[in-house]
Amino acid sequence: MLRGLPALTLAALPLLTVGTPAAHAEPARTAALAAPGAAGLRAPIPLFEAIDQIPIADEQRAGYNRDLYKHWNRGLNGSDGCDTRKEVILSEAVVTPQVAAGCKLAGGSWRSPYDNLVVTDAARLDVDHFVPLAEVHDSGGYAWDAARREAYANDQASPDTLIAVSAASNRSKSDKDPAQWLPSDGSYHCTYAATWVGTKLRWNLAADDAERHALLGLAEDCPTTTVVYETAP
């Protein structure tokens, strides 16, 4: 995925191809959150070890309001008419849509990794915060200032904080953690665990006991999975 490129630039990229949904399979996963050599990039670590680096703490939902996490902002290119949400959708297109004035999208194709569905209408996509905003708040975001909350809610410096998925799968997930919800596509579970863990480490977020146990259970089935993350500024 090519995150962070201006929308009109993305529209000019060569088309990518994928196999049919039935052919989708989960490779050994490295959750890479930055280009090699980037400042703050950590060496790959096994999923078990990465889970052990997440602090353990009870969740604190008090004071949560989704509006505290300002989204979507003007994105990386403030002059193209595309907000963060549209930039993520453009960056994850398998077949690039046409981009009209006001960042109106027509055509295009996406694969929703949670349920391995091919989506051909951008209106049927949601951009999910991989670690949901309520879960972020519960896990340490309650202590953040407004600027850091907005930074998380619009994070395109990592290819994993935000992800375009089918609206149905995103709404099924809601604000649940891996102890409460996993993607319907089982072949994505190792990727899901690695990305969840990498995002929590990137933003220095905690996990509660149930979440930790669920992640450790996933790690048992993902022995070759590694996590790479870059700490957020």
C-alpha positions as CSV (number, residue, x, y, z in Angstrom):
1,M,0.0,0.0,0.0
2,L,1.2,3.5,-0.8
3,R,0.0,5.6,2.0
4,G,0.3,9.3,2.1
5,L,0.5,10.2,-1.6
6,P,-1.7,13.0,-2.9
7,A,-5.0,11.8,-4.3
8,L,-4.3,13.0,-7.9
9,T,-0.9,11.4,-7.9
10,L,-2.4,8.1,-6.7
11,A,-4.9,8.3,-9.6
12,A,-2.0,8.1,-12.0
13,L,-0.4,5.0,-10.5
14,P,-0.4,1.7,-12.5
15,L,-3.2,-0.6,-11.7
16,L,-2.6,-3.5,-9.3
17,T,-4.1,-6.9,-9.6
18,V,-5.2,-9.5,-7.0
19,G,-6.4,-13.0,-7.1
20,T,-10.0,-14.0,-6.6
21,P,-11.3,-13.9,-3.0
22,A,-11.1,-17.7,-2.8
23,A,-7.4,-17.5,-3.5
24,H,-6.6,-15.2,-0.6
25,A,-4.1,-16.7,1.8
26,E,-2.3,-15.3,4.8
27,P,1.5,-15.2,4.4
28,A,4.0,-15.0,7.3
29,R,3.3,-11.5,8.5
30,T,5.6,-8.6,9.4
31,A,3.6,-5.6,10.5
32,A,5.8,-2.9,9.0
33,L,4.9,0.6,10.2
34,A,7.6,2.6,8.4
35,A,10.0,2.3,5.5
36,P,13.3,0.6,6.3
37,G,15.8,3.1,7.8
38,A,13.1,5.5,9.1
39,A,13.9,7.1,12.4
40,G,12.5,5.2,15.3
41,L,11.9,2.0,13.3
42,R,12.4,-1.1,15.4
43,A,13.8,-4.4,14.3
44,P,11.3,-7.2,13.6
45,I,10.4,-9.1,16.8
46,P,8.3,-12.2,17.2
47,L,4.7,-11.7,17.9
48,F,4.9,-13.2,21.4
49,E,7.7,-10.8,22.4
50,A,5.8,-7.8,20.9
51,I,2.8,-8.7,23.0
52,D,5.0,-8.8,26.1
53,Q,6.0,-5.2,25.5
54,I,2.5,-3.9,25.7
55,P,1.8,-2.5,29.2
56,I,-1.0,-4.2,31.2
57,A,-3.7,-2.0,32.7
58,D,-7.4,-1.9,33.3
59,E,-9.5,0.0,30.8
60,Q,-10.7,3.5,31.6
61,R,-13.7,4.5,29.5
62,A,-14.7,7.5,31.7
63,G,-14.9,10.7,29.7
64,Y,-14.9,9.1,26.3
65,N,-16.5,11.0,23.4
66,R,-15.8,10.2,19.8
67,D,-15.7,13.9,19.0
68,L,-12.6,14.3,21.2
69,Y,-10.6,12.5,18.4
70,K,-11.0,15.0,15.5
71,H,-11.4,13.1,12.2
72,W,-11.3,13.4,9.4
73,N,-8.9,16.3,8.9
74,R,-7.6,17.8,5.6
75,G,-5.2,14.9,5.0
76,L,-1.6,15.1,3.8
77,N,-2.4,17.3,0.8
78,G,-4.6,20.1,2.0
79,S,-5.2,21.5,-1.5
80,D,-6.6,18.4,-3.3
81,G,-10.0,18.4,-1.7
82,C,-9.4,14.9,-0.2
83,D,-9.7,14.5,3.6
84,T,-7.8,11.7,5.4
85,R,-10.6,9.2,4.9
86,K,-10.6,9.7,1.1
87,E,-6.7,9.6,1.0
88,V,-6.7,6.2,2.7
89,I,-9.4,4.9,0.4
90,L,-7.3,6.0,-2.6
91,S,-4.1,4.6,-1.2
92,E,-5.7,1.1,-0.8
93,A,-7.4,0.8,-4.1
94,V,-6.6,-2.3,-6.1
95,V,-8.0,-0.6,-9.2
96,T,-7.7,3.1,-8.8
97,P,-11.0,5.1,-9.1
98,Q,-11.4,8.3,-11.0
99,V,-11.1,11.4,-8.9
100,A,-13.3,14.3,-9.7
101,A,-13.6,17.8,-8.1
102,G,-14.1,17.7,-4.4
103,C,-12.5,14.3,-4.3
104,K,-15.6,12.5,-5.6
105,L,-14.7,8.9,-6.4
106,A,-16.1,6.9,-9.3
107,G,-15.2,3.3,-10.2
108,G,-12.3,1.5,-8.6
109,S,-12.0,-1.7,-6.7
110,W,-10.8,-2.7,-3.2
111,R,-10.3,-5.9,-1.2
112,S,-11.7,-5.7,2.3
113,P,-9.3,-7.8,4.4
114,Y,-11.6,-8.4,7.4
115,D,-14.0,-10.4,5.3
116,N,-12.0,-10.9,2.1
117,L,-14.7,-9.2,0.0
118,V,-14.1,-7.3,-3.2
119,V,-15.8,-3.9,-3.0
120,T,-16.4,-1.9,-6.2
121,D,-18.2,1.1,-4.7
122,A,-16.2,3.5,-2.5
123,A,-19.5,4.4,-0.7
124,R,-19.6,0.8,0.7
125,L,-16.2,1.3,2.4
126,D,-15.5,2.5,5.9
127,V,-12.1,3.6,7.0
128,D,-11.5,1.8,10.3
129,H,-9.2,2.9,13.0
130,F,-7.4,-0.4,13.5
131,V,-7.4,0.1,17.2
132,P,-10.8,1.8,17.6
133,L,-11.0,5.2,19.1
134,A,-12.9,4.0,22.2
135,E,-10.3,1.3,22.7
136,V,-7.6,3.9,22.3
137,H,-9.3,6.1,25.0
138,D,-9.6,3.1,27.3
139,S,-6.0,2.1,26.8
140,G,-4.3,5.5,27.5
141,G,-5.8,8.0,25.2
142,Y,-7.8,9.4,28.0
143,A,-4.6,11.2,29.1
144,W,-3.8,12.6,25.7
145,D,-4.2,16.2,24.7
146,A,-6.3,17.3,21.7
147,A,-3.4,17.4,19.3
148,R,-2.3,13.8,20.0
149,R,-5.8,12.5,19.7
150,E,-6.2,14.2,16.3
151,A,-2.8,12.8,15.3
152,Y,-3.9,9.2,16.1
153,A,-7.3,9.7,14.4
154,N,-5.6,10.8,11.1
155,D,-2.4,8.8,11.3
156,Q,-1.1,8.1,7.7
157,A,2.6,7.9,8.7
158,S,1.8,4.3,9.5
159,P,0.2,2.1,6.9
160,D,-1.7,0.2,9.6
161,T,-3.4,2.7,11.9
162,L,-6.2,3.3,9.3
163,I,-7.6,0.6,7.0
164,A,-10.3,0.6,4.3
165,V,-12.8,-2.2,4.9
166,S,-16.3,-3.1,4.0
167,A,-18.8,-1.1,6.0
168,A,-20.5,-4.3,7.2
169,S,-17.3,-5.7,8.7
170,N,-16.3,-2.4,10.3
171,R,-19.7,-2.1,12.0
172,S,-19.5,-5.7,13.2
173,K,-16.2,-4.9,14.8
174,S,-17.4,-1.6,16.3
175,D,-15.1,-0.7,19.2
176,K,-14.3,-4.4,20.2
177,D,-10.8,-5.6,20.9
178,P,-9.4,-9.1,19.9
179,A,-10.9,-10.7,23.0
180,Q,-14.4,-9.7,21.7
181,W,-14.1,-9.8,17.9
182,L,-11.9,-11.2,15.1
183,P,-12.2,-10.9,11.3
184,S,-14.5,-13.4,9.6
185,D,-11.6,-14.3,7.3
186,G,-9.5,-16.6,9.5
187,S,-6.5,-16.4,7.1
188,Y,-6.2,-12.7,8.2
189,H,-6.0,-13.4,11.9
190,C,-2.1,-13.4,12.1
191,T,-2.0,-10.2,10.2
192,Y,-4.7,-8.8,12.4
193,A,-2.9,-9.7,15.6
194,A,0.4,-8.3,14.4
195,T,-1.2,-5.0,13.2
196,W,-3.1,-4.6,16.4
197,V,0.0,-5.2,18.5
198,G,2.2,-2.9,16.3
199,T,-0.4,-0.1,16.5
200,K,-0.6,-0.4,20.3
201,L,3.2,-0.2,20.6
202,R,3.4,2.6,18.1
203,W,1.1,4.7,20.3
204,N,2.2,3.4,23.7
205,L,-1.2,2.0,24.5
206,A,-2.0,-0.6,27.2
207,A,-3.9,-3.9,27.1
208,D,-6.2,-5.4,29.7
209,D,-5.9,-9.0,30.8
210,A,-8.6,-10.4,28.5
211,E,-7.1,-8.7,25.5
212,R,-3.6,-9.9,26.3
213,H,-4.8,-13.5,26.7
214,A,-6.6,-13.3,23.4
215,L,-3.5,-12.0,21.6
216,L,-1.3,-14.7,23.2
217,G,-3.8,-17.3,21.9
218,L,-3.5,-15.9,18.4
219,A,0.3,-15.8,18.6
220,E,0.3,-19.6,19.3
221,D,-1.2,-20.1,15.8
222,C,1.2,-17.5,14.2
223,P,4.7,-18.8,15.1
224,T,6.4,-17.1,12.1
225,T,4.6,-13.7,12.6
226,T,6.8,-10.8,13.5
227,V,6.0,-7.1,14.3
228,V,7.9,-4.0,13.2
229,Y,6.7,-0.6,14.5
230,E,7.8,3.0,14.6
231,T,6.9,5.0,17.7
232,A,4.6,7.9,17.0
233,P,6.1,11.4,17.4
